[in-house]
Amino acid sequence: MTEYEIFVSNDLSDLIEGEGQIVKVRNMENYEMRVVKAELKRPGINLTGAHRLWVRRPMGLKLSDPWTIKIHEDLGSIPDYVGVYQEWG
């Protein structure tokens, strides 16, 4: 199981549970930032084929219980994703 982390606002309002979420995550094995289309679930909810997602607030404080993330599509690294976004306009 790969572990990822995501940085969110203090009130967690930008962390939305469900499918089709486009989020920036960091792979904890190689520390690479990726933009992915994924399904997110709150702590305690099992999701087949999912990975552990550690949530960090702006000052780096890690929440005690991880969420889960199932990545459906890797949209690329941050520079790659910006280029695709500009093409879609």
DSSP file (Angstrom, degrees, kcal/mol; ACC not computed):
  #  RESIDUE AA STRUCTURE BP1 BP2  ACC     N-H-->O    O-->H-N    N-H-->O    O-->H-N    TCO  KAPPA ALPHA  PHI   PSI    X-CA   Y-CA   Z-CA
    1    1 A M              0   0    0      0, 0.0     2,-0.2     0, 0.0    50,-0.1   0.000 360.0 360.0 360.0 124.0    0.0    0.0    0.0
    2    2 A T        -     0   0    0     48,-0.0    50,-1.1    25,-0.0     2,-0.4  -0.589 360.0-139.2 -81.9 145.7    1.4    3.3   -1.1
    3    3 A E  E     -a   52   0A   0     -2,-0.2    25,-2.8    48,-0.2    26,-0.4  -0.900  21.7-179.0-108.3 138.3    1.1    6.3    1.3
    4    4 A Y  E     -aB  53  27A   0     48,-2.6    50,-3.3    -2,-0.4     2,-0.3  -0.830  11.4-150.6-124.4 163.8    0.2    9.8    0.0
    5    5 A E  E     -aB  54  26A   0     21,-1.7    21,-2.6    -2,-0.3     2,-0.4  -0.986   5.8-165.5-137.0 153.8   -0.2   13.1    1.7
    6    6 A I  E     -a   55   0A   0     48,-2.4    50,-3.0    -2,-0.3     2,-0.5  -0.989  14.9-138.5-135.9 141.7   -2.3   16.1    0.9
    7    7 A F  E     +a   56   0A   0     17,-0.4     2,-0.2    -2,-0.4    50,-0.2  -0.892  31.1 173.3-103.4 131.0   -2.2   19.7    2.2
    8    8 A V        -     0   0    0     48,-2.8    -2,-0.0    -2,-0.5     5,-0.0  -0.781  35.2 -83.5-131.1 171.2   -5.6   21.3    2.9
    9    9 A S    >   -     0   0    0     -2,-0.2     3,-1.4    48,-0.2    -1,-0.1  -0.232  50.2 -99.8 -69.8 167.4   -7.0   24.5    4.4
   10   10 A N  T 3  S+     0   0    0      1,-0.3    -1,-0.1     2,-0.1    47,-0.1   0.833 122.9  45.6 -60.3 -35.5   -7.5   24.7    8.2
   11   11 A D  T 3  S-     0   0    0      1,-0.0    -1,-0.3    46,-0.0    -2,-0.0   0.388 105.8-125.1 -92.9   5.5  -11.2   23.9    8.0
   12   12 A L    X   +     0   0    0     -3,-1.4     3,-1.8     1,-0.1    -2,-0.1   0.625  66.0 138.6  64.6  15.4  -10.8   21.0    5.6
   13   13 A S  T 3   +     0   0    0      1,-0.3    -1,-0.1     3,-0.0    -3,-0.0   0.740  66.5  55.3 -66.0 -22.4  -13.3   22.6    3.2
   14   14 A D  T 3  S+     0   0    0      1,-0.1     2,-0.8    -5,-0.1    -1,-0.3   0.343  88.2  87.2 -92.8   8.9  -11.1   21.7    0.2
   15   15 A L    <   -     0   0    0     -3,-1.8     2,-0.5    -6,-0.1    -1,-0.1  -0.893  62.8-177.9-107.1 101.5  -11.1   18.0    1.1
   16   16 A I        -     0   0    0     -2,-0.8    24,-0.2     2,-0.1     2,-0.2  -0.875  20.9-133.2-110.4 129.0  -14.2   16.6   -0.5
   17   17 A E        +     0   0    0     -2,-0.5     2,-0.2    22,-0.1    24,-0.2  -0.540  61.9  51.9 -78.3 141.1  -15.2   13.0   -0.2
   18   18 A G  E    S- C   0  40A   0     22,-2.2    22,-1.9    -2,-0.2     3,-0.5  -0.689  83.6 -45.6 129.5-179.3  -16.3   11.1   -3.3
   19   19 A E  E    S+     0   0A   0     20,-0.2    20,-0.2    -2,-0.2    19,-0.0  -0.402 104.1  33.6 -85.1 160.1  -15.3   10.2   -6.8
   20   20 A G  E    S+     0   0A   0      1,-0.2     2,-0.3    -2,-0.1    -1,-0.2   0.649  72.8 153.0  76.2  16.9  -13.9   12.4   -9.5
   21   21 A Q  E     - C   0  38A   0     17,-2.2    17,-3.0    -3,-0.5     2,-0.7  -0.636  35.9-148.2 -80.7 133.9  -11.9   14.7   -7.3
   22   22 A I  E     + C   0  37A   0     -2,-0.3     2,-0.3    15,-0.2    15,-0.2  -0.914  34.2 160.2-102.5 115.7   -8.9   16.4   -8.8
   23   23 A V  E     - C   0  36A   0     13,-2.3    13,-2.7    -2,-0.7     2,-0.5  -0.911  42.7-121.2-136.0 157.9   -6.3   16.8   -6.1
   24   24 A K  E     + C   0  35A   0     -2,-0.3   -17,-0.4    11,-0.2     2,-0.3  -0.900  40.1 173.4 -98.1 124.6   -2.6   17.4   -5.7
   25   25 A V  E     - C   0  34A   0      9,-2.6     9,-3.0    -2,-0.5     2,-0.5  -0.903  27.2-133.9-129.6 158.7   -0.9   14.7   -3.6
   26   26 A R  E     -BC   5  33A   0    -21,-2.6   -21,-1.7    -2,-0.3     2,-0.5  -0.966  18.9-132.6-115.4 126.8    2.6   13.8   -2.6
   27   27 A N  E  >  -B    4   0A   0      5,-2.4     4,-2.1    -2,-0.5     5,-0.4  -0.647  12.8-150.7 -73.8 123.4    3.8   10.2   -2.9
   28   28 A M  T  4 S+     0   0    0    -25,-2.8    -1,-0.1    -2,-0.5   -24,-0.1   0.601  89.4  61.6 -76.9 -10.4    5.5    9.4    0.4
   29   29 A E  T  4 S+     0   0    0    -26,-0.4    -1,-0.2     3,-0.1   -25,-0.1   0.888 128.1   7.3 -79.9 -40.3    7.9    6.9   -1.2
   30   30 A N  T  4 S-     0   0    0     -3,-0.2    -2,-0.2     2,-0.1    -1,-0.1   0.371  93.8-124.8-123.9   2.6    9.6    9.4   -3.6
   31   31 A Y     <  +     0   0    0     -4,-2.1     2,-0.4     1,-0.2    -3,-0.2   0.713  55.4 154.5  60.7  24.5    8.1   12.7   -2.4
   32   32 A E        -     0   0    0     -5,-0.4    -5,-2.4    45,-0.0     2,-0.4  -0.691  41.0-133.9 -85.3 132.5    6.9   13.5   -5.9
   33   33 A M  E     +C   26   0A   0     -2,-0.4    45,-0.5    -7,-0.2     2,-0.3  -0.728  30.8 178.4 -85.3 131.4    3.9   15.8   -6.2
   34   34 A R  E     -CD  25  77A   0     -9,-3.0    -9,-2.6    -2,-0.4     2,-0.5  -0.946  29.3-134.8-131.8 151.8    1.2   14.6   -8.7
   35   35 A V  E     +CD  24  76A   0     41,-2.9    40,-2.5    -2,-0.3    41,-0.6  -0.945  38.7 174.6-103.1 126.7   -2.1   15.8   -9.8
   36   36 A V  E     -CD  23  74A   0    -13,-2.7   -13,-2.3    -2,-0.5     2,-0.6  -0.929  37.7-131.8-134.3 154.6   -4.6   12.9   -9.8
   37   37 A K  E     +CD  22  73A   0     36,-3.0    35,-2.6    -2,-0.3    36,-1.8  -0.947  53.0 152.7-101.2 121.3   -8.3   12.2  -10.4
   38   38 A A  E     -CD  21  71A   0    -17,-3.0   -17,-2.2    -2,-0.6     2,-0.5  -0.881  49.6-112.2-147.3 169.3   -9.3   10.1   -7.4
   39   39 A E  E     - D   0  70A   0     31,-2.3    31,-2.4    -2,-0.3     2,-0.4  -0.948  33.7-160.2-107.3 129.6  -11.9    8.9   -5.0
   40   40 A L  E     -CD  18  69A   0    -22,-1.9   -22,-2.2    -2,-0.5     2,-0.4  -0.892   7.7-172.9-113.5 141.5  -11.4   10.1   -1.4
   41   41 A K  E     - D   0  68A   0     27,-2.2    27,-2.2    -2,-0.4     3,-0.1  -0.991  25.1-114.0-133.9 143.5  -13.0    8.5    1.7
   42   42 A R    >   -     0   0    0     -2,-0.4     3,-1.6    25,-0.2    25,-0.1  -0.163  54.2 -70.3 -65.0 163.6  -13.0    9.6    5.3
   43   43 A P  T 3  S+     0   0    0      0, 0.0    -1,-0.2     0, 0.0    24,-0.1  -0.258 119.6  27.2 -56.4 142.1  -11.2    7.6    8.0
   44   44 A G  T 3  S+     0   0    0     22,-0.3     2,-0.6     1,-0.2    23,-0.1   0.365  91.1 112.0  88.6  -5.2  -12.8    4.3    8.9
   45   45 A I    <   -     0   0    0     -3,-1.6    -1,-0.2    -4,-0.0     2,-0.2  -0.905  62.2-138.2-105.3 119.6  -14.4    3.8    5.5
   46   46 A N        -     0   0    0     -2,-0.6     2,-0.4    -3,-0.1    -4,-0.1  -0.505  19.7-175.6 -77.7 141.9  -12.9    0.9    3.5
   47   47 A L    >   -     0   0    0     -2,-0.2     3,-1.8    -6,-0.1    22,-0.1  -0.951  28.6-120.3-139.4 114.3  -12.3    1.3   -0.2
   48   48 A T  T 3  S+     0   0    0     -2,-0.4     3,-0.1     1,-0.3    -2,-0.0  -0.292  96.2   9.8 -59.1 131.7  -11.0   -1.7   -2.2
   49   49 A G  T 3  S+     0   0    0      1,-0.2    -1,-0.3    21,-0.0     2,-0.1   0.614  99.2 140.0  76.7  13.4   -7.7   -1.0   -3.9
   50   50 A A    <   -     0   0    0     -3,-1.8     2,-0.3    20,-0.1    20,-0.2  -0.428  41.9-140.6 -90.2 164.2   -7.2    2.3   -2.0
   51   51 A H  E     - E   0  69A   0     18,-3.1    18,-2.4    -2,-0.1     2,-0.3  -0.751  31.1 -90.4-116.3 164.9   -4.1    3.7   -0.5
   52   52 A R  E     -aE   3  68A   0    -50,-1.1   -48,-2.6    -2,-0.3     2,-0.5  -0.603  37.0-162.5 -77.9 134.1   -3.5    5.6    2.8
   53   53 A L  E     -aE   4  67A   0     14,-2.7    14,-2.7    -2,-0.3     2,-0.4  -0.946   3.7-155.8-123.0 109.1   -3.9    9.4    2.5
   54   54 A W  E     -a    5   0A   0    -50,-3.3   -48,-2.4    -2,-0.5     2,-0.5  -0.709  12.4-145.4 -84.6 131.7   -2.4   11.5    5.3
   55   55 A V  E     -a    6   0A   0     -2,-0.4     8,-2.8   -50,-0.2     2,-0.4  -0.849  15.0-170.0-102.6 128.6   -4.0   14.9    5.6
   56   56 A R  E     -aF   7  62A   0    -50,-3.0   -48,-2.8    -2,-0.5     6,-0.2  -0.956  14.0-138.6-120.5 137.3   -1.9   17.9    6.6
   57   57 A R    >   -     0   0    0      4,-2.6     3,-2.7    -2,-0.4   -48,-0.2  -0.334  44.7 -83.7 -81.6 171.6   -3.2   21.4    7.6
   58   58 A P  T 3  S+     0   0    0      0, 0.0   -49,-0.1     0, 0.0    -1,-0.1   0.796 129.2  50.1 -51.1 -37.3   -1.4   24.5    6.4
   59   59 A M  T 3  S-     0   0    0      2,-0.1    -2,-0.0     1,-0.0   -49,-0.0   0.350 124.5-100.2 -86.4   8.7    1.3   24.5    9.1
   60   60 A G    <   +     0   0    0     -3,-2.7     2,-0.3     1,-0.3    -1,-0.0   0.415  69.0 154.5  92.2  -1.7    2.1   20.9    8.4
   61   61 A L        -     0   0    0     -5,-0.1    -4,-2.6     1,-0.1     2,-0.4  -0.457  36.4-141.4 -64.4 122.6    0.0   19.4   11.3
   62   62 A K  B     -F   56   0A   0     -2,-0.3    -6,-0.2    -6,-0.2    -1,-0.1  -0.721  13.8-120.6 -89.3 131.3   -0.9   15.9   10.3
   63   63 A L        -     0   0    0     -8,-2.8    -8,-0.2    -2,-0.4    -1,-0.0  -0.381  22.3-123.4 -65.0 150.0   -4.4   14.6   11.3
   64   64 A S  S    S+     0   0    0      1,-0.1    -1,-0.1   -10,-0.1    -2,-0.0   0.785  93.8  50.3 -71.6 -28.2   -4.3   11.6   13.5
   65   65 A D  S    S-     0   0    0    -10,-0.0   -10,-0.2   -22,-0.0     2,-0.1  -0.944  82.8-132.0-116.0 128.5   -6.4    9.3   11.3
   66   66 A P        -     0   0    0      0, 0.0   -22,-0.3     0, 0.0   -12,-0.2  -0.423  10.7-139.5 -77.0 151.3   -5.6    8.9    7.6
   67   67 A W  E     - E   0  53A   0    -14,-2.7   -14,-2.7   -24,-0.1     2,-0.3  -0.307  24.9-115.5 -84.3-179.7   -8.2    9.1    4.8
   68   68 A T  E     -DE  41  52A   0    -27,-2.2   -27,-2.2   -16,-0.2     2,-0.4  -0.942  24.4-164.5-121.1 150.7   -8.1    6.7    1.9
   69   69 A I  E     -DE  40  51A   0    -18,-2.4   -18,-3.1    -2,-0.3     2,-0.6  -0.999   9.7-167.2-135.7 132.4   -7.5    7.5   -1.8
   70   70 A K  E     -D   39   0A   0    -31,-2.4   -31,-2.3    -2,-0.4     2,-0.5  -0.962  21.1-145.2-118.0 111.3   -8.1    5.4   -4.9
   71   71 A I  E     +D   38   0A   0     -2,-0.6   -33,-0.2   -33,-0.2     3,-0.1  -0.647  23.3 174.1 -83.6 122.3   -6.4    7.0   -7.9
   72   72 A H  E    S+     0   0A   0    -35,-2.6     2,-0.3    -2,-0.5   -34,-0.2   0.755  70.5  11.5 -94.9 -31.0   -8.3    6.6  -11.1
   73   73 A E  E     -D   37   0A   0    -36,-1.8   -36,-3.0     3,-0.0     2,-0.7  -0.966  61.6-141.5-153.0 131.8   -6.1    8.7  -13.3
   74   74 A D  E     -D   36   0A   0     -2,-0.3   -38,-0.2   -38,-0.2     3,-0.1  -0.852  14.2-172.0 -92.4 115.4   -2.7   10.3  -13.0
   75   75 A L  E     -     0   0A   0    -40,-2.5   -39,-0.2    -2,-0.7     2,-0.2   0.443  46.2-107.1 -89.7  -0.9   -2.8   13.7  -14.6
   76   76 A G  E     -D   35   0A   0    -41,-0.6   -41,-2.9     4,-0.1    -1,-0.3  -0.463  47.3 -38.4 111.7-179.6    0.9   14.3  -14.3
   77   77 A S  E  > S-D   34   0A   0    -43,-0.2     4,-2.7    -2,-0.2     5,-0.2  -0.253  70.5 -92.4 -73.8 171.8    3.4   16.3  -12.3
   78   78 A I  H  > S+     0   0    0    -45,-0.5     4,-2.1     1,-0.2     5,-0.2   0.924 126.5  45.5 -57.1 -49.9    2.5   19.9  -11.5
   79   79 A P  H  > S+     0   0    0      0, 0.0     4,-1.6     0, 0.0    -1,-0.2   0.904 114.4  49.5 -62.0 -38.8    4.3   21.4  -14.6
   80   80 A D  H  > S+     0   0    0      1,-0.2     4,-1.9     2,-0.2    -2,-0.2   0.918 110.8  49.8 -62.9 -43.4    2.7   18.8  -16.9
   81   81 A Y  H  X S+     0   0    0     -4,-2.7     4,-2.7     1,-0.2    -1,-0.2   0.891 106.4  54.7 -64.9 -41.0   -0.8   19.4  -15.4
   82   82 A V  H  X S+     0   0    0     -4,-2.1     4,-2.2    -5,-0.2    -1,-0.2   0.905 107.9  50.9 -60.0 -41.4   -0.5   23.2  -15.8
   83   83 A G  H  X S+     0   0    0     -4,-1.6     4,-1.6     2,-0.2    -1,-0.2   0.904 111.2  47.1 -62.7 -42.2    0.3   22.7  -19.5
   84   84 A V  H  X S+     0   0    0     -4,-1.9     4,-2.0     2,-0.2    -2,-0.2   0.912 110.5  53.0 -65.0 -42.9   -2.8   20.4  -20.0
   85   85 A Y  H  X S+     0   0    0     -4,-2.7     4,-1.4     1,-0.2    -2,-0.2   0.906 107.9  50.7 -60.1 -43.0   -5.0   22.9  -18.1
   86   86 A Q  H  < S+     0   0    0     -4,-2.2    -1,-0.2     1,-0.2    -2,-0.2   0.860 108.5  52.2 -64.9 -35.5   -3.9   25.7  -20.4
   87   87 A E  H  < S+     0   0    0     -4,-1.6    -1,-0.2     1,-0.2    -2,-0.2   0.871 108.6  49.9 -67.1 -36.6   -4.7   23.6  -23.5
   88   88 A W  H  <        0   0    0     -4,-2.0    -1,-0.2    -5,-0.1    -2,-0.2   0.766 360.0 360.0 -72.5 -24.4   -8.2   22.9  -22.2
   89   89 A G     <        0   0    0     -4,-1.4    -3,-0.1    -5,-0.2    -1,-0.1   0.443 360.0 360.0  60.8 360.0   -8.6   26.6  -21.6
